[in-house]
């Protein structure tokens, strides 16, 4: 097994990234609702392994988070030692997937679960191998196509990922994560999308936003999805200010607590600052009191003050009664 570096596993923990927030590998879910109703030992073995997998990831995530905090205080363990502990913790999980997949070569769900684990621990080429085997067993499983699309997008075969997302949606047109992933990939890889679809850049933006809108339509109460989509507007040029504000308004409506609502206020302020709506931007910043946003608020406030000063200088009337003094 390749040594799992902290940076790779850190991606598992990442939240609220600017644009590429989705691209989730989808593990088999049918077992979760049926395991209590089936006596199939293979189903039960896979379910147990997936639960052990989740527990291992949670433990490793905590190790990484704790070690980052300890390192900041000068007390963390060396990266090589942490990597060794991670290697040892995940070794039985990997062996479990390997043993199950070798013993049951006709079970696509085992291969999907194994590929999900491989993909999230950085072994994407091996994950693709497992998923291609699964596709040969069950080409009608949309999760296989979605997961392959994610991985092909990561390894550079972006145009293949467009085809595979479309296939996943064809097989399961009501799954929001497929639209979300597809939209993210179209948005991020605009050059490839322009070539593949023979689109202008604005048409690429429109396609990504249409895919996102389908995801929101199918999952209208998901705050994180709404916020992810709203953040996409930062990358669209020329700016679509009113569309961005509508997207953030939707996210604000779905916010579950004051922390999320104040986070949205920082985005309102940023969008309105860029649009020159300074008084409104300041009002949004005045609504932010949570200490976790203090540094961001200070930075935005400074940017707002600079923008107001620049506007004031630009609009300063030219003196008409100035006296011209001869050079001395």
Secondary structure as a PSIPRED ss2 file (coil, helix, strand):
# PSIPRED VFORMAT (PSIPRED V4.0)

   1 X C   1.000  0.000  0.000
   2 X C   1.000  0.000  0.000
   3 X C   1.000  0.000  0.000
   4 X C   1.000  0.000  0.000
   5 X C   1.000  0.000  0.000
   6 X H   0.000  1.000  0.000
   7 X H   0.000  1.000  0.000
   8 X H   0.000  1.000  0.000
   9 X H   0.000  1.000  0.000
  10 X H   0.000  1.000  0.000
  11 X H   0.000  1.000  0.000
  12 X H   0.000  1.000  0.000
  13 X H   0.000  1.000  0.000
  14 X C   1.000  0.000  0.000
  15 X C   1.000  0.000  0.000
  16 X C   1.000  0.000  0.000
  17 X C   1.000  0.000  0.000
  18 X C   1.000  0.000  0.000
  19 X C   1.000  0.000  0.000
  20 X C   1.000  0.000  0.000
  21 X C   1.000  0.000  0.000
  22 X C   1.000  0.000  0.000
  23 X C   1.000  0.000  0.000
  24 X C   1.000  0.000  0.000
  25 X C   1.000  0.000  0.000
  26 X C   1.000  0.000  0.000
  27 X C   1.000  0.000  0.000
  28 X C   1.000  0.000  0.000
  29 X C   1.000  0.000  0.000
  30 X H   0.000  1.000  0.000
  31 X H   0.000  1.000  0.000
  32 X H   0.000  1.000  0.000
  33 X H   0.000  1.000  0.000
  34 X H   0.000  1.000  0.000
  35 X H   0.000  1.000  0.000
  36 X H   0.000  1.000  0.000
  37 X H   0.000  1.000  0.000
  38 X C   1.000  0.000  0.000
  39 X C   1.000  0.000  0.000
  40 X C   1.000  0.000  0.000
  41 X H   0.000  1.000  0.000
  42 X H   0.000  1.000  0.000
  43 X H   0.000  1.000  0.000
  44 X H   0.000  1.000  0.000
  45 X H   0.000  1.000  0.000
  46 X H   0.000  1.000  0.000
  47 X H   0.000  1.000  0.000
  48 X H   0.000  1.000  0.000
  49 X H   0.000  1.000  0.000
  50 X H   0.000  1.000  0.000
  51 X H   0.000  1.000  0.000
  52 X H   0.000  1.000  0.000
  53 X H   0.000  1.000  0.000
  54 X H   0.000  1.000  0.000
  55 X H   0.000  1.000  0.000
  56 X H   0.000  1.000  0.000
  57 X H   0.000  1.000  0.000
  58 X H   0.000  1.000  0.000
  59 X H   0.000  1.000  0.000
  60 X H   0.000  1.000  0.000
  61 X H   0.000  1.000  0.000
  62 X H   0.000  1.000  0.000
  63 X H   0.000  1.000  0.000
  64 X H   0.000  1.000  0.000
  65 X H   0.000  1.000  0.000
  66 X H   0.000  1.000  0.000
  67 X H   0.000  1.000  0.000
  68 X H   0.000  1.000  0.000
  69 X H   0.000  1.000  0.000
  70 X H   0.000  1.000  0.000
  71 X H   0.000  1.000  0.000
  72 X H   0.000  1.000  0.000
  73 X C   1.000  0.000  0.000
  74 X C   1.000  0.000  0.000
  75 X C   1.000  0.000  0.000
  76 X C   1.000  0.000  0.000
  77 X C   1.000  0.000  0.000
  78 X C   1.000  0.000  0.000
  79 X H   0.000  1.000  0.000
  80 X H   0.000  1.000  0.000
  81 X H   0.000  1.000  0.000
  82 X H   0.000  1.000  0.000
  83 X H   0.000  1.000  0.000
  84 X H   0.000  1.000  0.000
  85 X H   0.000  1.000  0.000
  86 X H   0.000  1.000  0.000
  87 X H   0.000  1.000  0.000
  88 X H   0.000  1.000  0.000
  89 X H   0.000  1.000  0.000
  90 X H   0.000  1.000  0.000
  91 X H   0.000  1.000  0.000
  92 X H   0.000  1.000  0.000
  93 X H   0.000  1.000  0.000
  94 X H   0.000  1.000  0.000
  95 X H   0.000  1.000  0.000
  96 X H   0.000  1.000  0.000
  97 X H   0.000  1.000  0.000
  98 X H   0.000  1.000  0.000
  99 X H   0.000  1.000  0.000
 100 X H   0.000  1.000  0.000
 101 X H   0.000  1.000  0.000
 102 X H   0.000  1.000  0.000
 103 X H   0.000  1.000  0.000
 104 X C   1.000  0.000  0.000
 105 X C   1.000  0.000  0.000
 106 X C   1.000  0.000  0.000
 107 X C   1.000  0.000  0.000
 108 X H   0.000  1.000  0.000
 109 X H   0.000  1.000  0.000
 110 X H   0.000  1.000  0.000
 111 X H   0.000  1.000  0.000
 112 X H   0.000  1.000  0.000
 113 X H   0.000  1.000  0.000
 114 X H   0.000  1.000  0.000
 115 X H   0.000  1.000  0.000
 116 X H   0.000  1.000  0.000
 117 X H   0.000  1.000  0.000
 118 X H   0.000  1.000  0.000
 119 X H   0.000  1.000  0.000
 120 X H   0.000  1.000  0.000
 121 X C   1.000  0.000  0.000
 122 X C   1.000  0.000  0.000
 123 X C   1.000  0.000  0.000
 124 X H   0.000  1.000  0.000
 125 X H   0.000  1.000  0.000
 126 X H   0.000  1.000  0.000
 127 X H   0.000  1.000  0.000
 128 X H   0.000  1.000  0.000
 129 X H   0.000  1.000  0.000
 130 X H   0.000  1.000  0.000
 131 X H   0.000  1.000  0.000
 132 X H   0.000  1.000  0.000
 133 X H   0.000  1.000  0.000
 134 X H   0.000  1.000  0.000
 135 X H   0.000  1.000  0.000
 136 X H   0.000  1.000  0.000
 137 X H   0.000  1.000  0.000
 138 X C   1.000  0.000  0.000
 139 X C   1.000  0.000  0.000
 140 X C   1.000  0.000  0.000
 141 X C   1.000  0.000  0.000
 142 X H   0.000  1.000  0.000
 143 X H   0.000  1.000  0.000
 144 X H   0.000  1.000  0.000
 145 X H   0.000  1.000  0.000
 146 X H   0.000  1.000  0.000
 147 X H   0.000  1.000  0.000
 148 X H   0.000  1.000  0.000
 149 X H   0.000  1.000  0.000
 150 X H   0.000  1.000  0.000
 151 X H   0.000  1.000  0.000
 152 X H   0.000  1.000  0.000
 153 X H   0.000  1.000  0.000
 154 X H   0.000  1.000  0.000
 155 X H   0.000  1.000  0.000
 156 X C   1.000  0.000  0.000
 157 X C   1.000  0.000  0.000
 158 X H   0.000  1.000  0.000
 159 X H   0.000  1.000  0.000
 160 X H   0.000  1.000  0.000
 161 X H   0.000  1.000  0.000
 162 X H   0.000  1.000  0.000
 163 X H   0.000  1.000  0.000
 164 X H   0.000  1.000  0.000
 165 X H   0.000  1.000  0.000
 166 X H   0.000  1.000  0.000
 167 X H   0.000  1.000  0.000
 168 X H   0.000  1.000  0.000
 169 X H   0.000  1.000  0.000
 170 X H   0.000  1.000  0.000
 171 X H   0.000  1.000  0.000
 172 X C   1.000  0.000  0.000
 173 X C   1.000  0.000  0.000
 174 X C   1.000  0.000  0.000
 175 X C   1.000  0.000  0.000
 176 X H   0.000  1.000  0.000
 177 X H   0.000  1.000  0.000
 178 X H   0.000  1.000  0.000
 179 X H   0.000  1.000  0.000
 180 X H   0.000  1.000  0.000
 181 X H   0.000  1.000  0.000
 182 X H   0.000  1.000  0.000
 183 X H   0.000  1.000  0.000
 184 X H   0.000  1.000  0.000
 185 X H   0.000  1.000  0.000
 186 X H   0.000  1.000  0.000
 187 X H   0.000  1.000  0.000
 188 X H   0.000  1.000  0.000
 189 X C   1.000  0.000  0.000
 190 X H   0.000  1.000  0.000
 191 X H   0.000  1.000  0.000
 192 X H   0.000  1.000  0.000
 193 X H   0.000  1.000  0.000
 194 X H   0.000  1.000  0.000
 195 X H   0.000  1.000  0.000
 196 X H   0.000  1.000  0.000
 197 X H   0.000  1.000  0.000
 198 X C   1.000  0.000  0.000
 199 X C   1.000  0.000  0.000
 200 X C   1.000  0.000  0.000
 201 X H   0.000  1.000  0.000
 202 X H   0.000  1.000  0.000
 203 X H   0.000  1.000  0.000
 204 X H   0.000  1.000  0.000
 205 X H   0.000  1.000  0.000
 206 X H   0.000  1.000  0.000
 207 X H   0.000  1.000  0.000
 208 X H   0.000  1.000  0.000
 209 X H   0.000  1.000  0.000
 210 X H   0.000  1.000  0.000
 211 X H   0.000  1.000  0.000
 212 X H   0.000  1.000  0.000
 213 X H   0.000  1.000  0.000
 214 X H   0.000  1.000  0.000
 215 X H   0.000  1.000  0.000
 216 X H   0.000  1.000  0.000
 217 X H   0.000  1.000  0.000
 218 X H   0.000  1.000  0.000
 219 X C   1.000  0.000  0.000
 220 X C   1.000  0.000  0.000
 221 X C   1.000  0.000  0.000
 222 X C   1.000  0.000  0.000
 223 X H   0.000  1.000  0.000
 224 X H   0.000  1.000  0.000
 225 X H   0.000  1.000  0.000
 226 X H   0.000  1.000  0.000
 227 X H   0.000  1.000  0.000
 228 X H   0.000  1.000  0.000
 229 X H   0.000  1.000  0.000
 230 X H   0.000  1.000  0.000
 231 X H   0.000  1.000  0.000
 232 X H   0.000  1.000  0.000
 233 X H   0.000  1.000  0.000
 234 X H   0.000  1.000  0.000
 235 X H   0.000  1.000  0.000
 236 X C   1.000  0.000  0.000
 237 X C   1.000  0.000  0.000
 238 X C   1.000  0.000  0.000
 239 X C   1.000  0.000  0.000
 240 X C   1.000  0.000  0.000
 241 X H   0.000  1.000  0.000
 242 X H   0.000  1.000  0.000
 243 X H   0.000  1.000  0.000
 244 X H   0.000  1.000  0.000
 245 X H   0.000  1.000  0.000
 246 X H   0.000  1.000  0.000
 247 X H   0.000  1.000  0.000
 248 X H   0.000  1.000  0.000
 249 X H   0.000  1.000  0.000
 250 X H   0.000  1.000  0.000
 251 X H   0.000  1.000  0.000
 252 X H   0.000  1.000  0.000
 253 X H   0.000  1.000  0.000
 254 X H   0.000  1.000  0.000
 255 X C   1.000  0.000  0.000
 256 X C   1.000  0.000  0.000
 257 X C   1.000  0.000  0.000
 258 X H   0.000  1.000  0.000
 259 X H   0.000  1.000  0.000
 260 X H   0.000  1.000  0.000
 261 X H   0.000  1.000  0.000
 262 X H   0.000  1.000  0.000
 263 X H   0.000  1.000  0.000
 264 X H   0.000  1.000  0.000
 265 X H   0.000  1.000  0.000
 266 X H   0.000  1.000  0.000
 267 X H   0.000  1.000  0.000
 268 X H   0.000  1.000  0.000
 269 X H   0.000  1.000  0.000
 270 X H   0.000  1.000  0.000
 271 X H   0.000  1.000  0.000
 272 X H   0.000  1.000  0.000
 273 X H   0.000  1.000  0.000
 274 X H   0.000  1.000  0.000
 275 X C   1.000  0.000  0.000
 276 X C   1.000  0.000  0.000
 277 X C   1.000  0.000  0.000
 278 X H   0.000  1.000  0.000
 279 X H   0.000  1.000  0.000
 280 X H   0.000  1.000  0.000
 281 X H   0.000  1.000  0.000
 282 X H   0.000  1.000  0.000
 283 X H   0.000  1.000  0.000
 284 X H   0.000  1.000  0.000
 285 X H   0.000  1.000  0.000
 286 X H   0.000  1.000  0.000
 287 X C   1.000  0.000  0.000
 288 X C   1.000  0.000  0.000
 289 X C   1.000  0.000  0.000
 290 X C   1.000  0.000  0.000
 291 X H   0.000  1.000  0.000
 292 X H   0.000  1.000  0.000
 293 X H   0.000  1.000  0.000
 294 X H   0.000  1.000  0.000
 295 X H   0.000  1.000  0.000
 296 X H   0.000  1.000  0.000
 297 X H   0.000  1.000  0.000
 298 X H   0.000  1.000  0.000
 299 X H   0.000  1.000  0.000
 300 X H   0.000  1.000  0.000
 301 X H   0.000  1.000  0.000
 302 X H   0.000  1.000  0.000
 303 X H   0.000  1.000  0.000
 304 X H   0.000  1.000  0.000
 305 X H   0.000  1.000  0.000
 306 X H   0.000  1.000  0.000
 307 X H   0.000  1.000  0.000
 308 X H   0.000  1.000  0.000
 309 X H   0.000  1.000  0.000
 310 X H   0.000  1.000  0.000
 311 X H   0.000  1.000  0.000
 312 X H   0.000  1.000  0.000
 313 X H   0.000  1.000  0.000
 314 X H   0.000  1.000  0.000
 315 X C   1.000  0.000  0.000
 316 X C   1.000  0.000  0.000
 317 X C   1.000  0.000  0.000
 318 X C   1.000  0.000  0.000
 319 X C   1.000  0.000  0.000
 320 X C   1.000  0.000  0.000
 321 X C   1.000  0.000  0.000
 322 X C   1.000  0.000  0.000
 323 X C   1.000  0.000  0.000
 324 X C   1.000  0.000  0.000
 325 X C   1.000  0.000  0.000
 326 X C   1.000  0.000  0.000
 327 X C   1.000  0.000  0.000
 328 X C   1.000  0.000  0.000
